[in-house]
Amino acid sequence: MKHAVRTIRPSRRLAALEGYAFDEVRKRVDALRAQGIEPIDFGVGDPTVPTPAFIRERLKTAVDERATAGYPSYQGDPGYRRACAAWMERRFGVALDPDREVCATIGSKEAVFHAPEGILDPGDLILVPSPGYPPYKRGALFAEATPWFYPLRRENGFLPDLDAIPPDVADRARAIWVCYPNSPSGAVADRAFYERLVEKADRHDWVVLSDEAYSEIYFGDEPPVSLIEVQKEGSLVFFSMSKRSAMTGWRIGWVAGDEELVALFRKVKTNVDSGTPTFIQDAAVAALEDETHVREFRDAYREKRDILLAAFAASGLEDCTPPASLYIWQQVPEGMSGIDFAARLLEPDIAAVCTPGEWISDVVADGSNPGAGYARFALVPTLEDTQRAADKIAQLTW
């Protein structure tokens, strides 16, 4: 029996998307490996250190305890939500109702991508940083909203210039994304910035979406503040266990903040997933109750940061020391693109992978790309591999 040839076409939304930046990085890694070269991968922010043993041990016991648990709750197990609220009170001094102001997530990416579905209608405007985490933009596009990109530039400390947002854009916008400690620049926002942001958001009736996945990776004496310390109403903050506790593959995080916003987010979740397994939530509770491993991770990231920065300085590059996050947002030699710079490091004599700034940035209103001329290095290879790459980079001349 002869069957008709079917026409398969992507949806318009999917067809309009360019390649996902970090998938492109993976392809570069695979291409080097196909040549028999094992690259040192600073491209994707995926920690290579093992998840701490005590967290893994708690998972093992939790699997047996949860043997008949069934589908996990959409909003998260009560014990996990209480642990998240307790951690936020210890860390930020903010009391949250774990039943109404906290919701578990399958890591940050799922939460970031789906949040716009609960608050934006087709055609609504949302303010998005450039450079920034790609799902800020992609989640908006899948919600059929319109992202308006504001630049993060070195001369402004990689903070948004809120006064530079055109009045008509500010009036039309429904929400704004911010991320501090920032990916990719490592910049930190102080309380004064959040106060200015909240004042602007109140004036224009914006929802403020704050990605704080890197809140625990900082190199100064004082930990970064949170948006939620300044204002809970109209705010939704996003946290993840991925970087704090090297649990990227576990897919566990949470959102917290305004009760109405959390309820809207939870309603979206009930229609798209069944939540993180309860035994993983139990392990995350154990992780949240311990700060020793977090301090050790911070110390390790600082050591790798300093090794790589010394190599960049030796090769004649600008000092781009980040105060926080697990990234270095390195300015490349004048006249060189981030793509060209990354390509040079990919050559077999170096075989180091980084992410060109152009790949995680979008063109802003003045026609420029704020990520042009930068490359992002994730401090995730081992100390030994970081030193090995640094020794090679230090010998380069530009």
C-alpha positions as CSV (number, residue, x, y, z in Angstrom):
1,M,0.0,0.0,0.0
2,K,1.4,3.3,-1.0
3,H,1.2,6.2,1.5
4,A,1.1,9.8,0.6
5,V,4.2,11.9,1.4
6,R,3.4,14.1,4.4
7,T,4.5,17.7,4.7
8,I,6.2,18.4,8.0
9,R,7.0,22.0,8.8
10,P,8.0,23.7,12.0
11,S,5.8,26.2,13.7
12,R,6.4,29.8,12.8
13,R,7.7,30.5,16.3
14,L,10.2,27.6,16.2
15,A,11.3,28.4,12.6
16,A,12.0,32.0,13.6
17,L,14.5,31.0,16.3
18,E,18.2,31.0,15.7
19,G,20.3,28.2,17.2
20,Y,20.5,28.1,21.0
21,A,23.8,29.6,22.0
22,F,24.9,26.9,24.4
23,D,23.9,24.1,22.1
24,E,26.2,25.7,19.5
25,V,29.0,25.7,22.1
26,R,28.4,21.9,22.6
27,K,28.7,21.4,18.9
28,R,32.1,23.0,19.0
29,V,33.2,20.8,21.8
30,D,32.0,17.7,19.9
31,A,33.8,18.8,16.7
32,L,37.2,19.0,18.6
33,R,36.6,15.6,20.1
34,A,35.9,14.2,16.7
35,Q,39.5,15.3,15.8
36,G,40.9,13.4,18.8
37,I,41.4,16.7,20.8
38,E,40.0,16.9,24.3
39,P,39.1,20.6,24.7
40,I,39.1,22.5,28.0
41,D,35.5,23.7,28.2
42,F,34.8,27.1,29.6
43,G,31.7,27.4,27.4
44,V,28.7,26.3,29.4
45,G,28.2,27.0,33.1
46,D,27.9,23.4,34.1
47,P,30.1,22.7,37.2
48,T,32.3,19.6,36.8
49,V,32.8,19.1,40.5
50,P,30.8,16.2,42.0
51,T,27.6,17.1,43.9
52,P,28.7,16.9,47.6
53,A,28.6,13.4,49.0
54,F,26.2,14.3,51.9
55,I,23.6,15.4,49.3
56,R,24.0,12.3,47.3
57,E,23.7,10.1,50.4
58,R,20.5,11.9,51.4
59,L,19.1,11.2,47.9
60,K,19.8,7.5,48.4
61,T,17.9,7.2,51.6
62,A,15.1,9.5,50.2
63,V,14.5,7.1,47.2
64,D,13.5,4.3,49.6
65,E,11.5,6.7,51.8
66,R,9.6,7.9,48.8
67,A,9.2,4.5,47.2
68,T,5.4,4.9,46.9
69,A,5.3,8.7,46.5
70,G,3.8,8.9,43.0
71,Y,3.7,12.1,41.1
72,P,5.3,15.0,42.9
73,S,3.2,18.1,43.8
74,Y,3.1,20.8,41.2
75,Q,4.1,23.4,43.7
76,G,6.7,21.3,45.5
77,D,6.7,19.1,48.7
78,P,5.7,21.1,51.8
79,G,9.0,20.2,53.5
80,Y,11.0,21.5,50.5
81,R,9.0,24.8,50.4
82,R,9.5,25.3,54.1
83,A,13.3,24.7,53.6
84,C,13.4,27.3,50.8
85,A,11.5,29.9,52.9
86,A,13.7,29.2,55.9
87,W,16.9,29.6,53.8
88,M,15.6,32.9,52.4
89,E,14.9,34.2,55.9
90,R,18.4,33.3,57.1
91,R,20.0,34.7,53.9
92,F,18.0,37.8,53.2
93,G,16.0,38.4,56.4
94,V,12.7,38.1,54.6
95,A,9.8,36.0,56.0
96,L,7.8,34.1,53.3
97,D,4.7,32.0,53.6
98,P,5.9,28.6,52.1
99,D,2.3,27.7,51.1
100,R,1.5,30.9,49.2
101,E,4.8,32.7,48.4
102,V,7.1,29.8,47.3
103,C,6.8,27.3,44.5
104,A,9.3,24.6,43.5
105,T,10.7,24.6,40.0
106,I,12.5,22.1,37.7
107,G,15.6,24.2,37.9
108,S,15.8,27.9,36.7
109,K,15.5,27.4,33.0
110,E,12.0,25.9,33.2
111,A,10.9,28.7,35.5
112,V,12.4,31.5,33.5
113,F,11.0,30.2,30.2
114,H,7.5,29.6,31.5
115,A,7.0,32.7,33.7
116,P,6.0,35.0,30.9
117,E,3.1,32.7,30.1
118,G,1.4,33.7,33.3
119,I,1.7,37.5,33.1
120,L,2.0,38.5,29.4
121,D,-0.5,38.5,26.5
122,P,0.4,38.4,22.8
123,G,2.0,41.7,21.8
124,D,2.8,42.8,25.4
125,L,6.3,44.4,25.9
126,I,8.9,43.0,28.3
127,L,12.3,44.6,29.0
128,V,15.1,42.1,28.6
129,P,18.9,42.6,29.3
130,S,21.4,42.3,26.5
131,P,23.6,40.3,27.0
132,G,21.5,37.9,29.0
133,Y,20.4,34.4,29.6
134,P,18.7,33.3,26.3
135,P,15.4,32.0,27.9
136,Y,14.5,35.5,29.0
137,K,14.0,36.3,25.3
138,R,12.8,32.8,24.2
139,G,10.2,32.5,26.9
140,A,8.8,35.9,25.9
141,L,8.6,34.9,22.3
142,F,6.8,31.7,23.0
143,A,4.3,33.7,25.0
144,E,3.9,35.8,21.9
145,A,5.1,38.9,23.7
146,T,7.7,41.3,22.4
147,P,11.1,41.6,24.1
148,W,12.7,45.1,24.2
149,F,16.4,44.8,24.8
150,Y,18.2,47.2,27.1
151,P,22.0,47.2,27.1
152,L,24.4,46.1,29.9
153,R,27.6,48.1,29.3
154,R,30.8,48.3,31.2
155,E,30.7,52.1,31.6
156,N,27.5,51.7,33.6
157,G,28.7,48.8,35.8
158,F,26.7,46.4,33.7
159,L,23.5,47.7,35.3
160,P,20.6,48.9,33.3
161,D,20.4,52.6,32.7
162,L,16.7,52.9,33.7
163,D,16.5,56.6,32.8
164,A,17.6,55.7,29.2
165,I,14.5,53.6,28.6
166,P,12.3,55.7,26.3
167,P,9.2,57.0,28.0
168,D,6.8,55.3,25.5
169,V,8.6,52.0,26.0
170,A,8.5,52.3,29.8
171,D,4.8,53.0,29.6
172,R,4.0,50.1,27.4
173,A,6.2,47.5,29.2
174,R,4.5,45.0,31.4
175,A,7.6,43.4,33.0
176,I,11.4,43.6,33.3
177,W,14.0,40.9,33.7
178,V,17.1,41.6,35.8
179,C,19.9,39.2,36.9
180,Y,22.3,39.9,39.7
181,P,24.9,38.7,40.4
182,N,24.9,39.0,36.6
183,S,25.4,36.4,34.0
184,P,27.6,37.0,32.1
185,S,29.4,40.0,33.5
186,G,29.6,39.0,37.2
187,A,28.3,42.5,38.2
188,V,26.5,42.9,41.5
189,A,23.6,45.2,42.2
190,D,23.4,47.0,45.5
191,R,20.3,48.0,47.5
192,A,20.3,51.5,46.0
193,F,19.9,50.0,42.5
194,Y,17.0,47.8,43.6
195,E,15.3,50.8,45.2
196,R,15.6,52.8,42.0
197,L,14.3,49.8,40.0
198,V,11.3,49.3,42.3
199,E,10.5,53.0,42.1
200,K,10.6,52.8,38.4
201,A,8.5,49.6,38.3
202,D,5.9,51.2,40.7
203,R,5.7,54.2,38.4
204,H,5.2,52.2,35.3
205,D,3.4,49.2,36.7
206,W,6.0,46.6,35.8
207,V,6.3,43.2,37.2
208,V,10.0,42.7,38.2
209,L,11.4,39.2,37.4
210,S,14.8,38.8,39.2
211,D,17.0,35.8,38.3
212,E,19.2,35.3,41.3
213,A,20.6,31.9,40.5
214,Y,24.2,33.1,41.2
215,S,23.4,34.7,44.6
216,E,25.8,32.5,46.5
217,I,28.8,32.8,44.2
218,Y,30.5,36.1,45.2
219,F,34.1,37.1,46.0
220,G,33.7,40.1,48.3
221,D,33.1,40.1,52.1
222,E,29.5,41.0,51.8
223,P,26.9,38.7,50.1
224,P,24.8,40.2,47.4
225,V,21.4,41.6,48.3
226,S,18.2,40.4,46.8
227,L,15.4,42.3,45.1
228,I,13.0,40.7,47.6
229,E,14.8,42.5,50.5
230,V,13.6,45.8,49.0
231,Q,10.1,44.8,47.8
232,K,8.1,41.6,47.6
233,E,4.9,43.1,46.0
234,G,5.1,42.9,42.3
235,S,8.3,40.9,42.4
236,L,9.2,37.3,41.5
237,V,12.7,36.0,42.3
238,F,14.2,32.9,40.8
239,F,16.6,30.6,42.6
240,S,18.4,27.4,41.7
241,M,20.4,24.6,43.4
242,S,22.4,24.2,40.2
243,K,25.3,26.6,40.9
244,R,25.1,26.9,44.7
245,S,25.4,23.2,45.3
246,A,26.7,21.8,42.0
247,M,23.3,20.2,41.3
248,T,22.8,21.1,37.6
249,G,21.6,17.7,36.5
250,W,19.2,17.4,39.4
251,R,16.8,20.1,38.0
252,I,15.6,21.7,41.2
253,G,15.0,25.3,42.2
254,W,12.2,27.6,43.3
255,V,10.5,30.9,42.8
256,A,9.3,33.2,45.6
257,G,7.8,36.6,46.1
258,D,4.4,38.3,45.5
259,E,1.6,35.8,46.4
260,E,-0.4,36.7,43.3
261,L,2.6,36.2,41.0
262,V,3.5,32.9,42.6
263,A,-0.1,31.7,42.1
264,L,0.0,32.6,38.4
265,F,3.3,30.8,38.0
266,R,1.9,27.8,39.8
267,K,-1.1,27.7,37.5
268,V,1.2,27.7,34.5
269,K,3.2,24.8,36.0
270,T,0.1,22.7,36.6
271,N,-0.5,22.7,32.8
272,V,3.1,21.9,31.7
273,D,4.8,19.5,34.1
274,S,4.5,17.3,37.2
275,G,7.3,18.8,39.3
276,T,10.7,17.6,40.5
277,P,10.8,14.1,42.1
278,T,10.2,14.3,45.8
279,F,13.4,12.4,46.6
280,I,15.4,15.1,44.8
281,Q,13.6,17.7,46.8
282,D,14.6,15.9,50.0
283,A,18.2,16.0,48.9
284,A,17.9,19.7,48.2
285,V,16.6,20.3,51.7
286,A,19.8,18.8,53.0
287,A,21.8,21.0,50.7
288,L,20.0,24.1,51.8
289,E,20.8,23.3,55.5
290,D,24.5,23.4,54.9
291,E,26.7,26.3,54.0
292,T,30.2,24.7,54.3
293,H,30.1,23.2,50.8
294,V,28.9,26.6,49.4
295,R,31.9,28.4,50.9
296,E,34.3,25.7,49.6
297,F,32.8,26.2,46.1
298,R,33.2,29.9,46.3
299,D,36.9,29.5,47.3
300,A,37.5,27.2,44.3
301,Y,35.8,29.5,41.9
302,R,37.9,32.4,43.2
303,E,41.1,30.4,42.7
304,K,40.2,29.5,39.1
305,R,39.1,33.1,38.4
306,D,42.4,34.5,39.5
307,I,44.4,31.9,37.5
308,L,42.6,32.8,34.3
309,L,42.7,36.5,34.9
310,A,46.5,36.4,35.4
311,A,46.8,34.6,32.0
312,F,44.6,37.2,30.3
313,A,46.7,40.0,31.8
314,A,49.9,38.3,30.7
315,S,48.6,38.1,27.1
316,G,47.8,41.8,27.2
317,L,44.0,41.7,27.7
318,E,42.0,44.3,29.7
319,D,41.4,43.6,33.4
320,C,37.8,42.4,33.7
321,T,37.8,41.0,37.2
322,P,34.2,40.0,38.2
323,P,33.0,40.5,41.8
324,A,30.6,37.6,41.6
325,S,29.2,34.7,39.5
326,L,31.1,31.8,38.0
327,Y,31.9,33.8,34.8
328,I,34.6,36.1,33.4
329,W,33.2,38.5,30.8
330,Q,36.4,39.2,29.1
331,Q,36.9,42.1,26.8
332,V,38.8,40.8,23.7
333,P,41.5,42.7,21.8
334,E,40.4,45.9,20.1
335,G,39.2,45.3,16.5
336,M,38.5,41.6,17.2
337,S,35.0,40.1,17.5
338,G,34.1,37.7,20.3
339,I,33.6,35.1,17.6
340,D,37.1,35.6,16.2
341,F,38.6,35.5,19.7
342,A,36.7,32.2,20.5
343,A,37.8,30.7,17.2
344,R,41.5,31.5,18.0
345,L,41.2,29.7,21.4
346,L,39.6,26.7,19.6
347,E,42.7,26.1,17.5
348,P,44.5,22.9,18.5
349,D,47.4,24.6,20.2
350,I,45.0,26.1,22.8
351,A,41.8,23.9,22.5
352,A,39.9,26.0,25.0
353,V,36.2,26.7,24.5
354,C,34.4,29.9,25.5
355,T,31.2,31.6,24.5
356,P,31.4,34.6,22.1
357,G,29.5,37.6,23.6
358,E,27.6,38.1,20.3
359,W,25.9,34.7,20.8
360,I,24.3,35.7,24.1
361,S,23.4,39.3,23.2
362,D,20.8,41.0,21.1
363,V,20.9,44.2,19.1
364,V,19.5,47.1,21.2
365,A,17.6,50.2,20.1
366,D,20.7,52.1,18.9
367,G,21.6,49.3,16.6
368,S,24.6,48.0,18.6
369,N,25.2,44.6,20.1
370,P,26.5,45.1,23.7
371,G,28.1,41.6,23.7
372,A,30.3,42.4,20.7
373,G,33.9,42.4,21.6
374,Y,33.5,40.1,24.7
375,A,33.8,36.4,25.4
376,R,32.3,34.5,28.4
377,F,34.4,32.0,30.3
378,A,32.6,29.7,32.7
379,L,34.9,28.7,35.6
380,V,33.8,25.1,35.5
381,P,36.8,23.0,34.4
382,T,39.0,21.5,37.1
383,L,41.7,23.5,38.7
384,E,44.3,21.5,36.8
385,D,42.6,22.1,33.5
386,T,42.1,25.8,34.2
387,Q,45.8,26.1,34.9
388,R,46.7,24.1,31.8
389,A,44.6,26.5,29.6
390,A,45.9,29.5,31.4
391,D,49.5,28.5,30.7
392,K,48.7,28.4,27.0
393,I,46.7,31.6,26.9
394,A,49.4,33.5,28.8
395,Q,51.8,32.9,25.8
396,L,49.5,34.5,23.3
397,T,50.0,37.9,21.7
398,W,47.2,39.8,20.1
